[in-house]
Amino acid sequence: MGAAGRDFHNFNVYFRNNNAYEVVAFTATQVPGIECRIYPPELAGGNYPNGIPIYPEEELARLIREYDVDQVVFAYSDVSCDYVMHRASVALANGADFRLMGLKTTMLKAKVPVVSVGAVRTGSGKSQTSRQIAKILKDKGLKVVVVRHPMAYGDSTKQICQRFSSY
């Protein structure tokens, strides 16, 4: 379950090449028009030659039953505790475990110092803050790289890897 951000990241770093799991679907909310699309095979990896379907979050109960889902992973942060627990109740009532993933299973591994920019909701200014931090570090003579998860806006296959050397 996600909002076309952290869910994709969690998939990429933990589930994509993990043969112990079969991801049958993403559910989407918040980003208009993403439901009924496909997380593309170019991003999903070799275990998912047809990609992974994205359904509206409202279909969660049906998806759990139809796919005999064992585990629902909740992967977005800008919602209330009540909202999270209501979704947990839907998962549990339909026979699936409900999971939140922490740092040990989702953090990117790096051999260099990392500055992480996060926030509790969409639209809070993470991109602008990241650009400012990158500018400050570059002005100090440091080599800077910005990494972010795939986004659901536009054609994901054209955004697998993007490099921006100037504004």
Beta strands, then each sheet from edge to edge (+ up, - down):
strand 1: 26-28
strand 2: 38-39
strand 3: 52-56
strand 4: 71-74
strand 5: 97-100
sheet 1: 1+ 3+ 2-
sheet 2: 4+ 5+
end
